[in-house]
Amino acid sequence: MQTLMLDMDNVITDGNILNCIEEFYQEKMDLTKITNYKLVQELTKEKTTEFWEYMKSQDFYGNAPLLDNCYEVLEKLNQKYDIYIVTSYIWREAGDFSAKCLSEKYEYLKKALPFISPEKYIFTTNKTMINFDIAIDDKPENLKNAKKKILFDAWHNQEVKDTSLIRVKNWKEIEKILL
């Protein structure tokens, strides 16, 4: 059975980070100005300390929806592939928040995707130290050690032109490729 690595943030769910930033600043944010992975750093740079204090009181994943068709497609993929969810929980800007984030991610995955065992969750900041047959991530450098590299479309990877990557915009496209 082939191994399949899935990222969590911006692949399974978009979490609530943008909602939290918008609530904190009480304004709608324009993602078209962000072309890198550092959304939080870019949008909160004037009030970083205050923002992370605010985040400690938020339920970051509590009501975060799965991306459209994610559940149904993953359920099918789980019959064919050995699926691992590999996600980071470390926020370099807010070490105290990281432990809370780890716990929330774990609980979210158990509840949202009950057919994937918690034994298949890998929490790490360095995904390139693990080899998989297939990897799906929104960050190109996390796909480095996979044989088949699927880049999930996101605001921060629009300028990536690497032809070794298969770009997908949604879970239905993943279903067509892998099933």
Secondary structure in CASP SS format (residue, H / E / C, confidence):
PFRMAT SS
TARGET T0000
AUTHOR 0000-0000-0000
METHOD secondary structure of the structure
MODEL  1
M C 1.00
Q C 1.00
T E 1.00
L E 1.00
M E 1.00
L E 1.00
D C 1.00
M C 1.00
D E 1.00
N C 1.00
V C 1.00
I C 1.00
T E 1.00
D C 1.00
G C 1.00
N C 1.00
I H 1.00
L H 1.00
N H 1.00
C H 1.00
I H 1.00
E H 1.00
E H 1.00
F H 1.00
Y H 1.00
Q C 1.00
E C 1.00
K C 1.00
M C 1.00
D C 1.00
L H 1.00
T H 1.00
K H 1.00
I C 1.00
T C 1.00
N C 1.00
Y C 1.00
K C 1.00
L H 1.00
V H 1.00
Q H 1.00
E H 1.00
L H 1.00
T H 1.00
K C 1.00
E C 1.00
K C 1.00
T H 1.00
T H 1.00
E H 1.00
F H 1.00
W H 1.00
E H 1.00
Y H 1.00
M H 1.00
K C 1.00
S C 1.00
Q C 1.00
D C 1.00
F C 1.00
Y C 1.00
G C 1.00
N C 1.00
A C 1.00
P C 1.00
L E 1.00
L C 1.00
D C 1.00
N C 1.00
C H 1.00
Y H 1.00
E H 1.00
V H 1.00
L H 1.00
E H 1.00
K H 1.00
L H 1.00
N H 1.00
Q H 1.00
K H 1.00
Y C 1.00
D E 1.00
I E 1.00
Y E 1.00
I E 1.00
V E 1.00
T E 1.00
S C 1.00
Y C 1.00
I C 1.00
W C 1.00
R C 1.00
E C 1.00
A C 1.00
G H 1.00
D H 1.00
F H 1.00
S H 1.00
A H 1.00
K H 1.00
C H 1.00
L H 1.00
S H 1.00
E H 1.00
K H 1.00
Y H 1.00
E H 1.00
Y H 1.00
L H 1.00
K H 1.00
K H 1.00
A H 1.00
L C 1.00
P C 1.00
F C 1.00
I C 1.00
S C 1.00
P H 1.00
E H 1.00
K H 1.00
Y E 1.00
I E 1.00
F E 1.00
T C 1.00
T C 1.00
N C 1.00
K H 1.00
T H 1.00
M H 1.00
I C 1.00
N C 1.00
F E 1.00
D E 1.00
I E 1.00
A E 1.00
I E 1.00
D E 1.00
D C 1.00
K C 1.00
P H 1.00
E H 1.00
N H 1.00
L H 1.00
K C 1.00
N C 1.00
A E 1.00
K E 1.00
K E 1.00
K E 1.00
I E 1.00
L E 1.00
F E 1.00
D C 1.00
A C 1.00
W H 1.00
H H 1.00
N H 1.00
Q C 1.00
E C 1.00
V C 1.00
K C 1.00
D C 1.00
T C 1.00
S C 1.00
L C 1.00
I E 1.00
R E 1.00
V E 1.00
K C 1.00
N C 1.00
W H 1.00
K H 1.00
E H 1.00
I H 1.00
E H 1.00
K H 1.00
I H 1.00
L H 1.00
L C 1.00
END
